[in-house]
Structure formats: structure tokens, C-alpha cells
Amino acid sequence: MKKILLSMIAALLAISCANGSQDSVESESSSSCKSKIISGTYHTCGGLSLSGTVTTVAGDGTQGQVNGIGTNARIESPRGLTTDGDYLFWIDNSIPGDIRKMQISSNTVSDVFDASSSANPSRNIMYYDSALYVSGAHRIEKFTNILTASATKNIFAGSSASGYTDAIGASARFTGVGQVISNADASIFFVIETSNNLIRKIEVSSVNVTTFAGSQGSSSIVNGSVSNSRLDYAQFGVFLNNKMYFSDQDGNDTQFIRKVDLDTNTVSTLAGYDANNTSVDGTGTQAAFTEIASMTTDGKYLYIGDDNCVRKVDTDSAQVTTLVGDCSGQGYQDGSGTSVLFNTISGIVATNDALYVTDQNNKRIRKIQ
């Protein structure tokens, strides 16, 4: 009887351990991929499933700053785009740098910050931790209270003076700041510094600015280690899988997508070649771009605002395809595929179920599903 009882207990323990192990595996599997916002764009497990249908969600094409719902709102000249998951944020007029937002669920457009005439001429915008980081000519500004109509602005790094100085916060000097990109845990911000031909690195906790890649004032396309690499006219970028992808442009206006592997600290070229400013689908250096003006990721693919079309890039194979838009034409037309017309895509961002773009010269926000 004792042996039977011990055997039963052993069997029960074995079942319990097996179930516990299975639960552990399931838990690890379910937590191996979590949708989350990194660097102001939504990283969705498996990426977005898009059919290439484009609709207008805000703006009626008339220039102005009128709050309202959908096409009852008016938009000035939208540039850049970022999200907190519930709202889209963009720069509504690069000079002086007004900031506006749209609630995604209702398409309601409202103000975040009225720059009047005193703000920094603005290029790009990134959301992180209930704040917006806006890059302008020579500095990065941080906006808090962003869900109100009177956000608070402070200088995060740099100043109104141009230059090149590694230092802390406002003591650092930049020249021609492009995109600001955060790493996965937002402990580091990378700053693409267009006019100084650099990528700078900011430790967020201390706002300590150092030089990460490129050589100040040395403009060319050179791959290799970050210290030996050279940048020509880099502007836009995004973080994906511990790699930073960024746009660059040589002296012939040839557009490239380049990659920084943060595990090896090396720079390489992913795609692009000289096709006389024509967009060409293809793989790696057999693909070409007209004019890269924005970049985002859905956690799997890159999406490039390439002048008047949106390109999709598989970073594993370097395959570049056209998702929507007529790359060689411009205008305004909702629809699907290459029948869609844009007039300068100046910002692009992924949410949990769609892409959104700022259609600058059409003065509209467009949605891609």
C-alpha cells in the first residue's frame, strides 16, 4: 500500500512539473514579442498587414490651422509624424514650429503648442514618455503637457548657436539637427546631425552628448567602423532590432539607406544606387529612391516616404518595393496601390493597425491600411 501511495504521489508530482514547465514555455513564448512604441513608432509583432488602401483622415486641402474632426479641420504645412498610440503629433509649420495632434480614434485635430514667432525652425518630432522631442536647426527641444493646448517647452540639448561641441545638455553644440532616434529602452537618443555629417549620442539620464559616428565636416559615403565611417547628407532614421537605419545622400543627390549595427558598431549600406532621382524597385544596390523625406518601421519592415510614394523595405533581404503612390507623379487622390497620389510625403509613422503620413503640400493627414 505504501509503495502504491508513493507511486501515485510521484506521478502527481511529474504531472505538476510537466504542466509547470509547459506554462513556463507558453509564458516565455507569449512574452517573446510584445507590441510597443519605440522611438515614437509602433512596433507590432509580425508587422502590419496592409492592403495598400489610402484614405484622408484630416484636412480639406485648404491651408490654415482650424481645429475640428477629419476633413473639417485645416492643416498648415505638416511635417514629421510620431505617435503615443492614441494620438498623432506633427509639426504644422516648420517655421516657426507649431505642433498639433490628432486623436486616432476620432480623427479630432487640436493644438499642442503655438510657437508664434519665437520657436526653433523645426524638422522632426519624436514621442517618448509623455513628452515630444523636436529637432530644429541647432538644438533639440522637449515639450511636456502635450495633451493640452499649452504644452511647456524646454531646451533638451544644444542651443540657438551652431557649432560642434560634445558636452552636457544646453552646453552641447550642433549644426543642422535631423532625426532624433531612441534605442529600445530609450536610455540612449541618437541624433542625426545633417550639417556636421555626424551621428551624435545622448545619454538620456544625464543628457551627455558625445560623437558616435562620422567625422565632423567630412562629407562622403564611407562604410566601416563607426569611427571610420563617413556621412554625407544624412537626415532621417529609425531603430529596429538593435540596428539604426538612416537615409543619406551623396553629392549627386543619390539616395541611400544605410545601417548601423549597434552590436558591432559598424556602418554599411542597405539599399540605393544612382538612378537619376528615379524610384526603382529591386534588392539592395539594385533599388533606387527619388528623395527620402521620412522613415518609420512597424517592427518588421521599414517604410520610406520617398517623395510622392511609400516604399517598403525588408531589412533581411534588402528587397525594396513600392507600397502605394505614383513615385513619378504628384497630386491628390485616395484609392489603392499606384493609383494613389501624394504631394510630398514629409512624415510617416506606424500605429497598431495602419500607417499614417503627413502629405505636406496637400495639407492633409492620410491613412494607409
Residue pairs with C-beta under 8 A, 6 or more apart in sequence:
33 45
33 46
34 45
35 42
35 43
35 44
35 45
35 299
35 352
36 42
36 43
37 43
37 83
37 84
37 85
37 127
38 182
38 183
38 184
38 186
38 239
39 126
39 128
39 181
39 182
39 183
39 186
39 238
39 239
40 82
40 83
40 125
40 126
40 127
40 128
40 182
40 349
41 82
41 83
41 238
41 296
41 297
41 298
41 349
41 350
42 83
42 85
42 298
42 299
42 349
42 350
42 351
42 352
43 240
43 297
43 298
43 299
43 350
44 298
44 299
44 300
44 350
44 352
45 299
46 299
46 300
47 298
47 299
47 300
47 301
48 298
48 300
48 301
48 350
48 353
48 354
48 355
50 323
50 354
50 355
50 368
50 369
51 336
51 369
52 323
52 324
52 336
52 337
52 340
52 368
53 335
53 336
53 368
53 369
54 324
54 325
54 334
54 335
54 336
54 340
54 366
54 367
54 368
55 334
55 366
55 367
55 369
56 70
56 71
56 334
56 364
56 365
56 366
56 367
57 70
57 102
57 107
57 356
57 365
57 366
57 367
58 70
58 71
58 73
58 75
58 102
58 107
58 109
58 364
58 365
59 71
59 73
59 74
59 75
59 78
59 109
59 359
59 362
59 363
59 364
59 365
60 71
60 72
60 73
60 74
60 363
60 364
61 332
61 362
61 363
61 364
62 74
62 363
63 74
63 75
63 76
63 77
63 363
64 74
64 75
64 76
65 74
65 75
65 76
65 92
65 93
65 98
65 100
65 111
66 72
66 73
66 74
67 73
67 108
67 109
67 110
67 111
68 74
68 108
68 109
69 106
69 107
69 108
69 109
70 107
73 102
73 108
73 109
74 363
75 92
75 100
75 109
75 363
75 364
75 365
76 92
76 93
76 98
76 363
77 92
77 93
77 94
77 360
77 361
77 363
78 90
78 91
78 92
78 100
78 346
78 347
78 358
78 359
78 360
78 363
78 364
78 365
79 90
79 91
79 92
79 94
79 122
79 123
79 346
79 347
79 358
79 360
80 90
80 91
80 122
80 123
80 124
80 125
80 294
80 346
80 347
80 358
81 88
81 89
81 90
81 125
81 294
81 296
81 347
81 348
81 349
81 356
81 357
81 358
82 88
82 89
82 90
82 125
82 126
82 127
82 132
82 349
83 89
83 104
83 127
83 349
83 350
83 351
83 356
84 127
84 130
85 351
85 352
86 103
86 104
86 105
87 101
87 102
87 103
87 104
87 147
88 101
88 102
88 104
88 349
88 351
88 356
88 365
89 99
89 100
89 101
89 112
89 125
89 127
89 132
89 146
90 99
90 100
90 101
90 125
90 347
90 358
90 365
91 97
91 98
91 99
91 122
91 123
91 124
91 125
91 134
92 98
92 99
92 100
93 115
94 121
94 122
94 123
95 121
95 122
96 115
96 116
96 117
96 118
96 119
96 121
97 113
97 115
97 119
97 120
97 121
97 122
97 134
97 136
98 111
98 113
98 114
98 115
98 119
99 111
99 112
99 113
99 115
99 125
99 132
99 134
99 143
99 146
99 151
100 109
100 110
100 111
100 112
101 109
101 110
101 111
101 112
101 146
101 147
102 108
102 109
102 110
102 365
103 110
104 351
110 149
111 149
112 132
112 143
112 146
112 148
112 149
112 151
113 119
113 143
113 150
113 151
113 153
119 136
119 141
119 153
120 134
120 136
120 137
120 139
120 141
120 160
121 136
121 137
122 134
122 135
122 136
123 135
123 136
123 177
123 178
123 179
123 235
124 134
124 135
124 178
124 179
124 180
124 236
125 132
125 133
125 134
125 135
125 347
126 132
126 133
126 134
126 135
126 179
126 180
126 181
126 182
127 133
128 182
128 186
129 186
130 144
130 146
131 142
131 143
131 144
131 146
132 142
132 143
132 146
132 151
133 140
133 141
133 142
133 143
133 156
133 180
133 189
134 140
134 141
134 142
134 143
135 177
135 178
135 179
135 180
135 191
136 177
137 160
137 162
137 176
137 177
138 158
138 159
138 160
138 161
138 162
138 163
138 173
138 174
138 175
138 176
138 177
139 155
139 156
139 157
139 158
139 159
139 160
139 170
139 174
139 177
140 155
140 156
140 157
140 158
140 174
140 177
140 180
140 189
140 191
141 153
141 154
141 155
141 156
142 153
142 154
142 155
142 156
143 151
143 152
143 153
144 151
144 152
144 154
145 151
145 152
155 169
155 170
156 169
156 207
157 169
157 170
157 172
157 174
157 191
157 202
157 207
157 209
158 170
158 172
158 173
158 174
158 177
159 170
159 173
161 173
162 173
162 174
162 175
162 176
162 195
163 173
163 174
163 175
164 173
164 174
164 175
164 196
164 198
164 216
164 217
165 171
165 172
165 173
166 172
166 200
166 209
166 210
166 211
167 173
167 208
167 209
168 206
168 207
168 208
168 209
169 207
169 209
172 200
172 209
174 191
174 193
174 196
174 200
175 193
175 195
175 196
176 193
176 194
176 195
176 196
177 191
177 192
177 193
177 194
178 191
178 192
178 193
178 194
178 234
178 235
178 236
178 237
179 191
179 192
179 235
179 236
179 237
179 238
179 246
179 295
180 189
180 190
180 191
180 192
181 189
181 190
181 191
181 192
181 237
181 238
181 239
181 244
181 246
182 188
182 189
182 190
182 204
182 239
183 190
183 239
183 242
183 262
184 239
184 242
186 204
187 203
187 204
187 205
188 201
188 202
188 203
188 204
189 201
189 202
189 204
190 199
190 200
190 201
190 202
190 212
190 237
190 239
190 244
191 199
191 200
191 201
191 202
191 209
192 199
192 234
192 235
192 236
192 237
192 246
193 199
193 200
193 234
194 233
194 234
194 235
196 214
196 216
196 217
197 214
197 215
197 216
197 217
197 218
197 219
197 230
197 231
197 232
197 233
197 234
198 211
198 212
198 213
198 214
198 215
198 216
198 231
199 211
199 212
199 213
199 214
199 226
199 231
199 234
199 244
199 246
199 260
200 209
200 210
200 211
200 212
201 209
201 210
201 211
201 212
202 208
202 209
212 226
213 226
213 227
213 229
213 231
213 260
213 267
214 226
214 229
214 230
214 231
214 234
215 230
218 230
219 230
219 231
219 232
219 233
219 251
220 230
220 232
220 250
221 230
221 231
221 232
221 248
221 250
221 256
221 258
221 269
222 228
222 229
222 230
223 229
223 258
223 266
223 267
223 268
223 269
224 266
224 267
225 265
225 266
225 267
226 260
226 265
226 266
226 267
229 266
229 267
231 248
232 248
232 249
232 250
232 251
233 248
233 249
233 250
234 246
234 247
234 248
234 249
234 258
235 246
235 247
235 249
235 292
236 246
236 247
236 292
236 293
236 294
236 295
237 244
237 245
237 246
237 247
237 295
238 244
238 245
238 246
238 295
238 296
238 297
238 302
239 297
240 297
240 299
240 302
240 315
241 315
242 261
242 262
242 263
243 259
243 260
243 261
243 262
243 315
244 259
244 260
244 262
245 257
245 258
245 259
245 260
245 270
245 295
245 297
245 302
245 315
246 257
246 258
246 259
246 260
246 295
247 255
247 256
247 257
247 258
247 292
247 295
247 304
248 255
248 256
248 257
248 258
249 255
249 256
249 292
250 256
252 274
253 277
253 291
254 272
254 273
254 274
254 288
255 272
255 277
255 288
255 289
255 290
255 291
255 292
255 306
256 269
256 270
256 271
256 272
256 289
257 269
257 270
257 271
257 272
257 289
257 292
257 302
257 304
257 313
258 267
258 268
258 269
258 270
259 267
259 268
259 269
259 270
259 315
260 266
260 267
261 267
261 268
269 285
270 284
270 313
270 315
270 318
271 283
271 284
271 285
271 287
271 289
271 313
271 318
271 320
272 285
272 287
272 288
272 289
273 285
273 286
273 287
273 288
274 288
275 288
277 290
277 291
278 288
278 290
278 327
278 328
279 288
279 289
279 290
279 306
279 307
279 309
279 311
279 322
279 327
279 328
280 286
280 287
280 288
281 287
281 311
281 320
281 321
281 322
282 288
282 319
282 320
283 317
283 318
283 319
283 320
284 318
287 318
287 319
287 320
289 304
289 306
289 311
290 306
290 307
290 308
290 309
290 327
290 328
291 306
291 307
292 304
292 305
292 306
293 305
293 306
293 307
293 344
293 345
293 346
294 304
294 305
294 345
294 346
294 347
294 348
294 357
294 358
295 302
295 303
295 304
295 305
295 348
296 302
296 303
296 348
296 349
296 350
296 355
297 303
297 350
298 350
298 355
299 350
301 312
301 313
301 314
301 315
302 312
302 313
302 315
303 310
303 311
303 312
303 313
303 323
303 348
303 350
303 355
304 310
304 311
304 312
304 313
304 348
305 345
305 346
305 347
305 348
305 357
306 327
306 345
307 327
307 330
307 344
307 345
308 325
308 326
308 327
308 328
308 329
308 330
308 341
308 342
308 343
308 344
308 345
309 322
309 323
309 324
309 325
309 326
309 327
309 338
309 342
309 345
310 322
310 323
310 324
310 325
310 345
310 348
310 355
310 357
310 368
311 320
311 321
311 322
311 323
312 320
312 321
312 322
312 323
313 319
313 320
322 338
323 368
324 336
324 337
324 338
324 340
324 368
325 338
325 340
325 341
325 342
325 345
326 338
326 339
326 340
326 341
329 341
330 341
330 342
330 343
330 344
330 361
331 341
331 342
331 343
332 341
332 342
332 343
332 359
332 362
332 364
333 339
333 340
333 341
334 340
334 366
342 357
342 359
342 362
342 366
343 359
343 360
343 361
343 362
344 359
344 360
344 361
344 362
345 357
345 358
345 359
345 360
346 358
346 359
346 360
347 357
347 358
348 355
348 356
348 357
348 358
349 355
349 356
353 369
354 367
354 368
354 369
355 367
355 368
356 365
356 366
356 367
356 368
357 365
357 366
357 368
358 365
359 365
359 366
